[in-house]
Amino acid sequence: MTLGDSDDELNGTDAEEKSFESDHDSGFYSAYELKEVLGRGLASTVRRCVEKGSGKTFAAKIVDVSTERQSEKEAERLLQETLSEVKLLKLLSAHPSIITLHDFHQTPTFLFAVFEMAPKGELFEVLNKSVTVGEKKCRRYMKQLFDAVDFMHDRNIVHRDLKLENILCIDDERIVISDFGFATELFPGQRLRELFGTPGYLAPETLRCQMFEGSEGYGLEVDDWALGVIMYTLLAGYAPFYHRRQLMMMRYIQEGKYEFRRGEWDQISEDAMDLKNLTT
């Protein structure tokens, strides 16, 4: 969810809004007024909205689950994925470092998930502007992330797609984990085998599931690995396992092959590098 309030974006959504309103969702449209587009996905749109009763501003993620522009199978997948995300966020939104789900409306063709606004955008964008964030700010960010992930794991919920793009900045100090579409709740002793996540953040356990039939699977620990990748990237300004050839990147991850290059890491304390080692 990122800000983008150009007039072109607002004017370009007239047909889209008519499509939403034709869904006869009296609940959502009686409670909220839609504003400009903040972001788009393949089957979803995020728009700023104003709650009529309070005047407060939120971000509405509108998911198309109709079969008009997609297959029945894809529509069902999106429906179940979004309903699962909403269910998990109802369990997790109490934590200050997890995105707050304010409201939810469902119709036969659209789902409306209303979230708190993140005016500062993605942490990925912040890093792009500054290259690195510095050790002091990195410490503040990582404390929030560790606390939030501990909160999830205490409830046996694994995110499976922690990355800079899925961390939103509410202001200059507070960040929140978002996008729980790949998250799932584990049963006691359960191990997962499905391939979910983003290549540069995947844990070795996840990759082994795809390479070896007898692999024992993975669990909550894959989020801890991703936190290590995030921390490394915040401090260095580049990812630990990047390679332009994805196969080589996967090999680096499997081998845990990364380095602290001279220059970028000369000013980083030994304590920070030790913590980074612990998380990977």
VOBA-1610 file (N, C-alpha, C; in pm, whole numbers, padded with zeros to 5 digits, always signed):
BEGIN
Met+00084-00118+00000Met+00000+00000+00000Met+00088+00124+00000Thr+00089+00201-00109Thr+00171+00319-00116Thr+00087+00436-00163Leu+00130+00556-00127Leu+00054+00674-00164Leu+00075+00708-00311Gly-00031+00755-00375Gly-00023+00799-00513Gly-00151+00874-00544Asp-00149+01008-00531Asp-00274+01081-00539Asp-00282+01174-00658Ser-00239+01129-00775Ser-00248+01213-00893Ser-00392+01219-00942Asp-00427+01331-01011Asp-00561+01345-01068Asp-00588+01239-01172Asp-00484+01200-01248Asp-00501+01098-01351Asp-00550+00969-01290Glu-00490+00931-01178Glu-00530+00806-01114Glu-00674+00814-01066Leu-00712+00931-01012Leu-00847+00946-00959Leu-00949+00942-01072Asn-00921+01015-01181Asn-01014+01019-01293Asn-01022+00887-01366Gly-00912+00811-01362Gly-00907+00685-01435Gly-00982+00572-01367Thr-01045+00600-01255Thr-01111+00493-01181Thr-01263+00502-01189Asp-01316+00590-01275Asp-01462+00607-01283Asp-01533+00478-01317Ala-01485+00410-01423Ala-01549+00284-01463Ala-01534+00179-01355Glu-01415+00179-01292Glu-01388+00082-01186Glu-01483+00103-01069Glu-01505+00230-01031Glu-01592+00259-00917Glu-01736+00220-00948Lys-01780+00244-01072Lys-01915+00202-01109Lys-01929+00051-01095Ser-01821-00021-01131Ser-01823-00166-01117Ser-01836-00206-00971Phe-01763-00137-00882Phe-01772-00165-00740Phe-01915-00139-00690Glu-01969-00022-00727Glu-02098+00018-00674Glu-02211-00069-00726Ser-02193-00123-00847Ser-02296-00209-00903Ser-02310-00339-00824Asp-02214-00361-00734Asp-02217-00483-00652Asp-02319-00471-00537His-02382-00353-00526His-02487-00332-00425His-02436-00356-00283Asp-02311-00312-00259Asp-02257-00328-00123Asp-02299-00210-00037Ser-02421-00214+00014Ser-02472-00102+00093Ser-02390-00082+00219Gly-02333-00189+00274Gly-02254-00178+00396Gly-02131-00093+00378Phe-02049-00124+00279Phe-01925-00049+00258Phe-01954+00093+00212Tyr-02038+00108+00112Tyr-02060+00241+00055Tyr-02144+00332+00143Ser-02218+00277+00236Ser-02289+00362+00331Ser-02196+00410+00441Ala-02085+00339+00461Ala-01992+00373+00569Ala-01871+00452+00522Tyr-01833+00438+00393Tyr-01708+00498+00346Tyr-01727+00570+00213Glu-01644+00671+00192Glu-01637+00740+00064Glu-01500+00712+00003Leu-01500+00655-00117Leu-01374+00621-00182Leu-01306+00745-00239Lys-01172+00746-00229Lys-01092+00856-00283Lys-00993+00799-00385Glu-00873+00857-00393Glu-00778+00822-00498Glu-00716+00684-00479Val-00660+00633-00589Val-00592+00504-00588Val-00456+00518-00520Leu-00425+00424-00432Leu-00295+00420-00365Leu-00205+00314-00427Gly-00263+00210-00482Gly-00184+00103-00543Gly-00275+00003-00613Arg-00216-00075-00702Arg-00292-00175-00776Arg-00219-00307-00778Gly-00296-00417-00777Gly-00243-00550-00798Gly-00315-00613-00916Leu-00287-00740-00943Leu-00350-00807-01056Leu-00502-00815-01040Ala-00548-00840-00919Ala-00692-00854-00896Ala-00741-00768-00781Ser-00663-00668-00744Ser-00703-00584-00631Ser-00659-00440-00654Thr-00727-00350-00587Thr-00694-00208-00590Thr-00697-00156-00447Val-00600-00075-00411Val-00599-00011-00279Val-00630+00137-00299Arg-00733+00185-00230Arg-00774+00324-00243Arg-00791+00388-00106Arg-00757+00513-00100Arg-00784+00589+00022Arg-00935+00602+00037Cys-00982+00590+00159Cys-01126+00609+00183Cys-01144+00686+00313Val-01257+00753+00322Val-01290+00833+00440Val-01414+00773+00506Glu-01402+00744+00634Glu-01516+00691+00708Glu-01615+00804+00734Lys-01737+00788+00686Lys-01835+00897+00692Lys-01870+00935+00835Gly-01878+00839+00923Gly-01918+00868+01060Gly-01815+00943+01140Ser-01686+00912+01116Ser-01579+00971+01197Ser-01493+01073+01123Gly-01496+01069+00989Gly-01409+01156+00910Gly-01266+01106+00903Lys-01239+00989+00961Lys-01103+00934+00961Lys-01069+00871+00826Thr-00940+00874+00794Thr-00892+00822+00666Thr-00834+00683+00682Phe-00866+00595+00588Phe-00816+00457+00589Phe-00774+00418+00447Ala-00717+00298+00437Ala-00682+00240+00308Ala-00772+00120+00284Ala-00848+00121+00176Ala-00939+00010+00144Ala-00877-00077+00035Lys-00854-00203+00068Lys-00808-00300-00031Lys-00931-00368-00089Ile-00953-00349-00218Ile-01073-00400-00285Ile-01031-00514-00376Val-01077-00633-00345Val-01037-00754-00417Val-01152-00802-00505Asp-01124-00819-00633Asp-01224-00868-00728Asp-01227-01020-00722Val-01338-01076-00676Val-01351-01222-00669Val-01460-01271-00764Ser-01491-01188-00864Ser-01588-01228-00965Ser-01520-01315-01070Thr-01599-01381-01152Thr-01545-01463-01262Thr-01556-01391-01395Glu-01582-01261-01390Glu-01597-01184-01513Glu-01464-01165-01584Arg-01357-01143-01507Arg-01225-01116-01566Arg-01120-01220-01527Gln-01162-01329-01467Gln-01069-01434-01426Gln-01143-01567-01417Ser-01066-01675-01411Ser-01127-01807-01406Ser-01194-01830-01271Glu-01283-01927-01269Glu-01351-01962-01144Glu-01251-02009-01039Lys-01150-02083-01083Lys-01047-02133-00992Lys-00968-02019-00930Glu-00929-01921-01013Glu-00853-01807-00963Glu-00938-01722-00869Ala-01064-01704-00903Ala-01154-01626-00817Ala-01169-01692-00680Glu-01182-01824-00679Glu-01194-01897-00553Glu-01066-01888-00471Arg-00951-01894-00539Arg-00823-01882-00469Arg-00813-01746-00401Leu-00847-01640-00473Leu-00841-01505-00417Leu-00937-01489-00300Leu-01055-01548-00313Leu-01154-01541-00206Leu-01100-01606-00079Gln-01051-01729-00091Gln-01002-01802+00025Gln-00878-01736+00085Glu-00789-01686-00002Glu-00667-01621+00046Glu-00701-01495+00125Thr-00794-01416+00075Thr-00832-01292+00143Thr-00906-01320+00273Leu-00997-01417+00271Leu-01070-01452+00393Leu-00975-01504+00500Ser-00874-01580+00458Ser-00774-01630+00552Ser-00694-01514+00611Glu-00655-01419+00525Glu-00580-01303+00572Glu-00661-01224+00675Val-00788-01204+00647Val-00875-01130+00738Val-00889-01203+00872Lys-00907-01334+00865Lys-00920-01414+00987Lys-00795-01402+01074Leu-00677-01411+01013Leu-00553-01403+01089Leu-00532-01263+01145Leu-00564-01161+01066Leu-00544-01024+01114Leu-00637-00990+01230Lys-00751-01053+01236Lys-00840-01032+01351Lys-00776-01085+01479Leu-00687-01184+01464Leu-00615-01239+01579Leu-00491-01158+01613Leu-00439-01083+01514Leu-00308-01020+01529Leu-00310-00869+01536Ser-00417-00806+01492Ser-00417-00660+01477Ser-00398-00583+01607Ala-00411-00651+01720Ala-00391-00582+01849Ala-00246-00540+01869His-00154-00603+01795His-00012-00568+01813His+00019-00439+01737Pro+00091-00346+01800Pro+00118-00216+01736Pro+00207-00224+01613Ser+00279-00334+01594Ser+00367-00346+01477Ser+00311-00441+01372Ile+00181-00466+01379Ile+00110-00543+01276Ile-00003-00455+01225Ile-00019-00447+01094Ile-00119-00359+01033Ile-00257-00383+01095Thr-00326-00275+01126Thr-00458-00285+01188Thr-00567-00300+01082Leu-00644-00407+01094Leu-00762-00426+01010Leu-00879-00356+01080His-00926-00248+01021His-01031-00166+01084His-01170-00221+01057Asp-01192-00274+00936Asp-01327-00316+00897Asp-01317-00411+00779Phe-01424-00486+00756Phe-01427-00579+00642Phe-01570-00597+00593His-01587-00592+00461His-01717-00614+00398His-01700-00715+00284Gln-01797-00802+00270Gln-01792-00906+00166Gln-01920-00905+00084Thr-01906-00912-00048Thr-02019-00925-00139Thr-01987-01040-00234Pro-02080-01080-00319Pro-02052-01192-00411Pro-01938-01165-00508Thr-01911-01039-00539Thr-01809-01010-00640Thr-01689-00930-00591Phe-01700-00864-00475Phe-01588-00785-00423Phe-01573-00805-00273Leu-01447-00799-00228Leu-01416-00797-00086Leu-01354-00662-00054Phe-01394-00602+00057Phe-01345-00471+00098Phe-01279-00484+00235Ala-01147-00479+00239Ala-01073-00484+00366Ala-01020-00344+00395Val-01058-00289+00509Val-01024-00151+00543Val-00912-00151+00648Phe-00798-00093+00610Phe-00679-00092+00695Phe-00644+00049+00740Glu-00564+00057+00847Glu-00507+00185+00885Glu-00417+00235+00772Met-00406+00366+00759Met-00321+00425+00656Met-00174+00417+00695Ala-00089+00404+00593Ala+00056+00407+00613Ala+00111+00521+00526Pro+00103+00645+00575Pro+00137+00762+00493Pro+00280+00764+00441Lys+00372+00698+00509Lys+00513+00703+00468Lys+00550+00594+00368Gly+00454+00507+00334Gly+00480+00406+00232Gly+00556+00285+00283Glu+00615+00211+00188Glu+00688+00088+00220Glu+00827+00119+00275Leu+00875+00032+00362Leu+01013+00045+00411Leu+01111+00031+00296Phe+01075-00047+00195Phe+01157-00061+00074Phe+01182+00075+00009Glu+01079+00159+00002Glu+01092+00291-00058Glu+01182+00381+00026Val+01168+00371+00158Val+01253+00449+00248Val+01399+00413+00226Leu+01427+00283+00213Leu+01564+00238+00193Leu+01616+00283+00057Asn+01532+00282-00045Asn+01573+00327-00178Asn+01620+00472-00177Lys+01555+00553-00094Lys+01590+00695-00088Lys+01718+00720-00009Ser+01741+00639+00094Ser+01855+00665+00183Ser+01970+00565+00168Val+01949+00456+00090Val+02045+00347+00068Val+02059+00259+00192Thr+02099+00318+00306Thr+02098+00246+00434Thr+02022+00331+00535Val+01987+00273+00650Val+01913+00349+00750Val+01996+00381+00873Gly+02116+00327+00881Gly+02198+00350+00999Gly+02167+00251+01109Glu+02267+00225+01192Glu+02253+00121+01294Glu+02149+00156+01401Lys+02142+00284+01439Lys+02049+00324+01544Lys+01904+00305+01499Lys+01872+00353+01378Lys+01735+00338+01327Lys+01705+00193+01296Cys+01804+00120+01246Cys+01786-00022+01218Cys+01748-00096+01347Arg+01812-00060+01457Arg+01781-00123+01585Arg+01635-00099+01624Arg+01587+00024+01603Arg+01448+00056+01637Arg+01351-00023+01549Tyr+01382-00030+01420Tyr+01297-00105+01328Tyr+01294-00254+01363Met+01412-00310+01386Met+01420-00455+01409Met+01355-00494+01541Lys+01363-00407+01642Lys+01294-00439+01768Lys+01144-00454+01744Gln+01087-00365+01666Gln+00944-00374+01634Gln+00912-00502+01557Leu+00999-00537+01462Leu+00975-00657+01381Leu+00990-00784+01464Phe+01094-00790+01547Phe+01112-00908+01633Phe+00992-00925+01728Asp+00946-00813+01786Asp+00831-00820+01877Asp+00706-00869+01804Ala+00684-00818+01683Ala+00565-00857+01607Ala+00571-01003+01566Val+00687-01048+01522Val+00701-01188+01479Val+00688-01281+01599Asp+00744-01244+01712Asp+00725-01324+01834Asp+00576-01335+01868Phe+00504-01225+01854Phe+00360-01222+01880Phe+00287-01320+01786Met+00324-01320+01659Met+00264-01413+01562Met+00298-01556+01597His+00426-01582+01623His+00471-01718+01648His+00413-01775+01778Asp+00391-01690+01877Asp+00326-01736+02000Asp+00186-01790+01973Arg+00129-01746+01861Arg-00004-01792+01820Arg+00004-01892+01705Asn+00125-01945+01683Asn+00150-02046+01579Asn+00113-01998+01439Ile+00135-01870+01413Ile+00109-01814+01281Ile+00241-01779+01216Val+00262-01828+01095Val+00383-01800+01018Val+00345-01711+00900His+00421-01605+00876His+00389-01507+00772His+00425-01558+00633Arg+00545-01607+00616Arg+00598-01668+00493Arg+00633-01570+00381Asp+00612-01441+00402Asp+00653-01346+00298Asp+00700-01214+00359Leu+00779-01225+00465Leu+00837-01104+00525Leu+00943-01048+00431Lys+00928-00921+00396Lys+01023-00852+00309Lys+01001-00703+00325Leu+01095-00623+00275Leu+01087-00478+00292Leu+00959-00420+00231Glu+00912-00478+00121Glu+00791-00428+00056Glu+00665-00454+00139Asn+00671-00550+00229Asn+00555-00583+00313Asn+00565-00524+00453Ile+00654-00428+00469Ile+00665-00354+00595Ile+00632-00208+00563Leu+00530-00156+00628Leu+00482-00021+00599Leu+00520+00076+00710Cys+00545+00200+00671Cys+00586+00304+00766Cys+00466+00393+00799Ile+00421+00386+00922Ile+00309+00468+00966Ile+00355+00612+00986Asp+00472+00628+01045Asp+00537+00758+01058Asp+00687+00734+01058Asp+00766+00831+01104Asp+00911+00817+01099Asp+00965+00714+01198Glu+00884+00673+01294Glu+00929+00580+01396Glu+00859+00444+01391Arg+00730+00444+01367Arg+00651+00320+01376Arg+00637+00251+01241Ile+00667+00121+01240Ile+00648+00039+01121Ile+00553-00076+01154Val+00490-00132+01051Val+00397-00243+01072Val+00417-00348+00963Ile+00398-00474+01000Ile+00400-00584+00904Ile+00263-00592+00837Ser+00263-00606+00705Ser+00138-00614+00630Ser+00139-00735+00539Asp+00035-00747+00458Asp+00020-00851+00355Asp+00033-00992+00412Phe-00075-01040+00470Phe-00078-01173+00530Phe-00144-01275+00438Gly-00138-01251+00307Gly-00199-01341+00211Gly-00138-01479+00207Phe-00008-01491+00239Phe+00060-01621+00241Phe+00070-01678+00382Ala+00023-01604+00481Ala+00034-01649+00620Ala-00061-01765+00647Thr-00024-01847+00745Thr-00111-01958+00782Thr-00088-01993+00928Glu-00188-02057+00986Glu-00180-02101+01126Glu-00140-02248+01129Leu-00039-02280+01208Leu+00013-02416+01215Leu-00053-02494+01329Phe-00078-02621+01303Phe-00120-02711+01409Phe+00005-02758+01484Pro-00008-02804+01608Pro+00109-02853+01682Pro+00184-02960+01604Gly+00313-02939+01585Gly+00396-03036+01514Gly+00386-03032+01363Gln+00302-02945+01309Gln+00283-02940+01164Gln+00404-02879+01094Arg+00442-02938+00981Arg+00548-02885+00895Arg+00488-02857+00757Leu+00528-02748+00698Leu+00476-02706+00568Leu+00572-02743+00456Arg+00519-02756+00334Arg+00603-02792+00220Arg+00580-02702+00099Glu+00474-02622+00099Glu+00443-02539-00017Glu+00546-02428-00036Leu+00567-02390-00160Leu+00661-02282-00192Leu+00586-02149-00190Phe+00606-02073-00084Phe+00549-01939-00074Phe+00661-01843-00036Gly+00652-01719-00084Gly+00750-01620-00047Gly+00813-01553-00167Thr+00919-01476-00140Thr+00991-01400-00242Thr+01134-01452-00248Pro+01187-01481-00369Pro+01314-01553-00382Pro+01427-01511-00289Gly+01460-01383-00283Gly+01574-01341-00202Gly+01557-01357-00053Tyr+01434-01380-00008Tyr+01404-01394+00135Tyr+01373-01537+00176Leu+01374-01630+00080Leu+01339-01769+00110Leu+01444-01833+00200Ala+01399-01915+00294Ala+01489-01987+00384Ala+01535-02117+00319Pro+01651-02170+00359Pro+01698-02298+00304Pro+01596-02410+00322Glu+01524-02411+00435Glu+01425-02516+00459Glu+01315-02515+00353Thr+01276-02395+00311Thr+01172-02383+00207Thr+01223-02437+00074Leu+01345-02402+00040Leu+01403-02448-00087Leu+01422-02599-00088Arg+01463-02655+00025Arg+01484-02800+00030Arg+01355-02877+00003Cys+01241-02819+00040Cys+01112-02886+00014Cys+01089-02905-00135Gln+01141-02812-00215Gln+01121-02820-00360Gln+01226-02908-00427Met+01338-02929-00359Met+01449-03003-00420Met+01454-03149-00377Phe+01408-03177-00256Phe+01421-03313-00202Phe+01286-03364-00153Glu+01244-03475-00208Glu+01113-03530-00174Glu+01103-03568-00027Gly+01214-03609+00032Gly+01212-03652+00172Gly+01238-03541+00271Ser+01235-03416+00226Ser+01261-03304+00316Ser+01159-03300+00429Glu+01203-03258+00547Glu+01115-03257+00664Glu+01020-03139+00666Gly+01033-03048+00570Gly+00943-02933+00565Gly+00995-02815+00646Tyr+00912-02715+00663Tyr+00953-02595+00735Tyr+00840-02547+00825Gly+00875-02456+00915Gly+00776-02403+01009Gly+00800-02257+01037Leu+00782-02217+01162Leu+00792-02077+01201Leu+00929-02017+01173Glu+01031-02102+01170Glu+01169-02052+01159Glu+01197-01977+01030Val+01115-01997+00926Val+01142-01928+00800Val+01123-01777+00815Asp+01038-01734+00907Asp+01022-01590+00932Asp+01148-01532+00997Asp+01212-01609+01083Asp+01335-01562+01148Asp+01446-01542+01045Trp+01453-01634+00949Trp+01552-01620+00841Trp+01526-01490+00764Ala+01400-01466+00729Ala+01365-01345+00654Ala+01401-01218+00732Leu+01385-01222+00865Leu+01423-01107+00947Leu+01573-01080+00936Gly+01652-01187+00930Gly+01796-01171+00912Gly+01829-01104+00780Val+01759-01144+00674Val+01780-01084+00542Val+01742-00936+00545Ile+01631-00905+00611Ile+01586-00765+00621Ile+01688-00682+00697Met+01737-00733+00809Met+01833-00659+00890Met+01963-00634+00813Tyr+02012-00735+00745Tyr+02132-00722+00663Tyr+02112-00611+00559Thr+01998-00614+00490Thr+01971-00519+00383Thr+01960-00377+00436Leu+01898-00359+00552Leu+01886-00226+00611Leu+02023-00169+00646Leu+02112-00253+00695Leu+02245-00207+00736Leu+02339-00185+00618Ala+02332-00275+00519Ala+02428-00270+00408Ala+02377-00193+00287Gly+02245-00192+00268Gly+02190-00127+00149Gly+02177-00220+00031Tyr+02209-00346+00049Tyr+02192-00448-00056Tyr+02159-00581+00011Ala+02103-00672-00068Ala+02059-00801-00013Ala+02176-00897+00003Pro+02173-00985+00103Pro+02287-01074+00128Pro+02307-01182+00023Phe+02201-01228-00042Phe+02213-01343-00131Phe+02183-01311-00277Tyr+02190-01185-00313Tyr+02150-01148-00449Tyr+02248-01201-00554His+02191-01252-00664His+02267-01285-00785His+02171-01269-00902Arg+02221-01216-01014Arg+02132-01192-01128Arg+02074-01322-01183Arg+02145-01432-01161Arg+02092-01563-01199Arg+02024-01625-01077Gln+01895-01649-01088Gln+01819-01695-00972Gln+01869-01829-00920Leu+01914-01916-01010Leu+01964-02046-00967Leu+02085-02030-00875Met+02173-01937-00909Met+02290-01911-00824Met+02248-01851-00690Met+02149-01765-00693Met+02100-01707-00568Met+02044-01815-00477Met+01971-01910-00535Met+01918-02021-00455Met+02031-02104-00394Arg+02138-02121-00470Arg+02253-02197-00419Arg+02318-02122-00303Tyr+02335-01990-00317Tyr+02392-01910-00209Tyr+02308-01925-00081Ile+02176-01923-00097Ile+02088-01936+00020Ile+02107-02073+00085Gln+02110-02177+00003Gln+02127-02313+00056Gln+02258-02326+00133Glu+02361-02262+00083Glu+02494-02272+00145Glu+02515-02168+00255Gly+02420-02076+00271Gly+02439-01967+00366Gly+02557-01881+00328Lys+02575-01861+00198Lys+02694-01792+00147Lys+02668-01643+00130Tyr+02719-01565+00222Tyr+02714-01420+00212Tyr+02838-01365+00281Glu+02862-01236+00267Glu+02982-01179+00327Glu+02956-01037+00375Phe+03043-00992+00466Phe+03040-00854+00512Phe+03148-00779+00434Arg+03110-00715+00325Arg+03207-00649+00239Arg+03270-00529+00309Arg+03397-00510+00279Arg+03467-00392+00331Arg+03402-00269+00271Gly+03399-00162+00346Gly+03335-00040+00300Gly+03199-00025+00364Glu+03104-00105+00316Glu+02968-00096+00370Glu+02962-00138+00516Trp+03046-00235+00556Trp+03037-00291+00691Trp+03145-00238+00786Asp+03233-00151+00738Asp+03340-00101+00823Asp+03288-00022+00943Gln+03174+00045+00925Gln+03120+00129+01032Gln+03015+00058+01117Ile+02990-00070+01086Ile+02888-00145+01160Ile+02953-00217+01278Ser+02889-00210+01394Ser+02947-00269+01515Ser+02947-00421+01509Glu+03035-00482+01587Glu+03042-00628+01596Glu+02912-00685+01652Asp+02849-00612+01746Asp+02723-00659+01804Asp+02616-00674+01697Ala+02607-00577+01608Ala+02506-00582+01501Ala+02533-00700+01409Met+02659-00724+01377Met+02692-00835+01287Met+02670-00969+01355Asp+02693-00976+01487Asp+02667-01101+01560Asp+02517-01132+01561Leu+02434-01030+01584Leu+02289-01051+01583Leu+02243-01095+01446Lys+02301-01035+01343Lys+02268-01075+01206Lys+02302-01223+01185Asn+02416-01267+01236Asn+02455-01408+01223Asn+02355-01500+01295Leu+02308-01456+01411Leu+02214-01539+01487Leu+02084-01561+01410Thr+02038-01460+01337Thr+01909-01471+01268Thr+01920-01546+01137Thr+02041-01572+01088Thr+02055-01652+00966Thr+02135-01778+00996
//
